[in-house]
Amino acid sequence: MLRRLGDVKLIRRISNVPFHDDLTAADDDLFGLEDFKHYKESPEMTRKRLQLEDSLQPRQPEQVKSTSSLESAALRKEPMIFISKLTDPYLNLAIEDYVYNKMAPEPQNNRLMFYVNKPCVVIGKNQNPWKEVNLPLLNSLHIPMLRRRSGGGTVVHDSGNVNFSFMTTKSEFSRFKFVNLVVDAINNWGKCKYQLEVSSRGDITTVTQPDGINYKISGSAYKLSRGKSYHHGTMLLNSRLDILGKLLSNSPEKNGIVSDTISIDSVRSKVANIEIQSDEFKALVSEAFKQQYGVKAQLNKEEKLQNSLLGLEDFMEAKEVEIFTIEKNTEINEEILTTAEELKNWNWKFGNTPKFTHQFTNDKYDLKVKFIIGKNAIVEDFELELPSSSSHSEIKASFDFLRYAIDQNELKPAEERLKYKGSDIAGFITHDEISDWIGESIDGTI
Amino acid sequence: MFKLINPLRTIRPTNLVSKVKPLSALRFNSDFNFKPLGSIPKQIKYTQDHEWLTVHENGSCFLGITKYAAEALGDATFIELPEVNEVFEAGDTIGSVESVKSASEIYTPVGGKVRAVNEVLSGNPGLINQDPMGEGWLIELEVETENFDELMDEEGYKEFLNQ
């Protein structure tokens, strides 16, 4: 309707045609033209009108991109801040991935994203979850374990930490630039419990405390792709540090011994909370981001005139960054949901583990079992160590099906081979107690 | 397409330089170590993502990262490679290198089927830093195209680096 009204004005002003089918209700009343409402324009008239309109069409200003949808926000050329209010870790990681993938590469682009997850454990791209995480404990607590797409070590997320993700071009990639910005923002604010600094590993730590320790506040992990890169971290504000440690602590007795030559080991550090409110942290870092990467505010003529009359030009060079908030009712498109599903897939979470062996010891039965796990976390072999007494021959025989299943692997397509899942392995062991123990020890699934 | 050298002859970098090609085109020899690639390539190409591609007589191509890339990445701690027989299109990610907590994607500039992957790297990722243009090769690809004109030659890559 708006457009139709616009047309009328245009026509009137130019050609002053009184009898037109686009008259508005107001016109009807004013001019008593009710009867002409059903007037049909002749084809010739339509053609003439359209011609006239075309020639008079004012030049369209460059379309201002609406940032009403996540997609249009992610596609913007200007720097953007994304704040996710969602707490599902799969969705948040998928949105982060989406924002990153949609960002145009070189020559220049900047994004900052914040998200807070429900309790979960996040391992690095090339880590071994059996080694890094207490899987049986996680399973019993129904806490999800995720594998992210960046490198580095394992972290625990909960509502007391804020994840930040800074995206830029590949040529602008730096391991320190962004954490320096965060540290400066907090230190300049001056109300933080600790003075912060950046370690040689790109982590955020406290300055050396009286006990001689630089407590870790945030780890850093990075990803580099064609023309772009990101740097994300997990800032400890008010996390439940007591629980955090337990989820990652494995005992050789219960969780077995993982050996490999090559997966990425986490570096254990003493951690601390900086006890800032999450919104305060986001505001401080956003402000620093705005000062660094924001675009100059677009002032209209009047504002410019006013500023120059008042001699405020220098002060009014304000920088702006648009913030896009992802809320419950924000439309999450298919691409994001697909990524979230990929992140949930066992083949990504567990199957992406580099080759390893996993050995368990059972004192009650005096047995040792070692699983040899190949690419895609396929069970390649196992070794059983038992005392050679007759009572143990029964136990030995209870592994026969498992042996058979592994022997069948070679004949099967990759997808159907025996995967290193507690419940699957346990299913092939016919001794009930040993079966349960193995299933429980591998990942807490029986 | 020109033939760089007679593939049947055993070539050492010294006689390559003095007898076969003018010096200017072969300055990369200081960085390249052809021995692990089995034969001297007939063409050497570079990408803007800092990968090198050698094209050999037998229709195969070796792919790796340049010395510049290896230095920029820092010490590699893990190298993710594809499966043999996997098929890729030009521009696809074929793997990644993890170094100092960063995962860097590696792309193939040409489509093809993976003929071999450098298994040594899975046990010794540091090789990619020590000899990125030789022992640290990533994959051998069976390619369909014979046209590599879109990729940079050595001169072009050097100019690209200088920009």
Contacts between the chains, C-beta under 8 A, distances in Angstrom:
chain1	res1	chain2	res2	distance
A	124	B	98	7.9
A	124	B	101	7.5
A	124	B	103	8.0
A	125	B	80	7.9
A	125	B	96	7.3
A	125	B	98	6.7
A	125	B	103	4.8
A	126	B	77	7.9
A	126	B	78	4.3
A	126	B	80	6.6
A	126	B	98	5.2
A	126	B	103	7.3
A	149	B	103	6.7
A	150	B	101	7.7
A	150	B	102	7.1
A	150	B	103	5.3
A	151	B	78	7.8
A	151	B	98	4.3
A	151	B	99	7.5
A	151	B	100	7.8
A	151	B	101	4.8
A	151	B	102	5.0
A	151	B	103	4.1
A	152	B	101	3.7
A	152	B	102	7.8
A	153	B	101	7.4
A	175	B	100	7.0
A	175	B	101	7.9
A	175	B	102	7.4
A	201	B	100	7.6
A	201	B	101	7.2
A	202	B	100	7.9
A	202	B	101	7.0
A	219	B	101	8.0
A	220	B	101	6.2
A	221	B	101	5.2
A	221	B	102	7.3
A	222	B	101	5.9
A	222	B	102	3.4
A	222	B	103	7.2
A	223	B	102	6.6
A	223	B	103	5.0
A	223	B	104	7.6
A	223	B	105	7.8
A	224	B	102	5.9
A	224	B	103	7.3
A	224	B	104	4.1
A	224	B	105	6.7
A	225	B	104	7.8
A	225	B	105	4.7
A	226	B	49	5.8
A	226	B	105	6.9
A	226	B	107	6.3
A	229	B	102	8.0
A	261	B	123	5.9
A	262	B	78	6.2
A	262	B	122	6.4
A	262	B	123	6.6
A	262	B	125	7.2
A	263	B	78	7.1
A	264	B	77	5.8
A	264	B	78	5.7
A	264	B	98	6.2
A	354	B	78	7.0
A	354	B	122	7.3
A	355	B	122	7.7
A	375	B	83	7.8
